[in-house]
């Protein structure tokens, strides 16, 4: 069985993330969407809120698990008995950073593979940061995130 982990902050999850998750489920037997808990960052949504949103928008995918982790990604993969990291790439700038991460992960854990997936062209501009900036200024995020996330953003920015 090939078990892959798709790590990220997912603050919030976008249609670009969902594109990678859906396509990953066609390649791997099991995909764990793993929300990174980073104490140095100040996300808009709590880890629990992000987990709940991801679970809701992936509930129809039987081979998807949603979880969170902190620490080294490779330690998490070993704990989960996973053998592959999924990384979505939007542009060359993503590749440069992700190549560096894949190289250090390979050095630390030669048994772990990194699988790069190009994001669908219609989502190549999309990031959680852009979505939050648009929503913060009352812009429309329809078509960028699932309706559940649209509503969560509206609620967050009304406060």
Secondary structure, DSSP 8 states (H G I E B T S, - for coil): --EEEEEE--TT--HHHHHHHHHHHHHSSEEEEEEE--TT---SS-HHHHHHHHHHHTTT-TTEEEEEE-S-HHHHHHHHT--EEEEEE-SHHHHHHHHHHHHHHHHH-TT-EEEEEE--GGGTT--HHHHHHHHHTT---BTTB-HHHHHHHHHHHH-
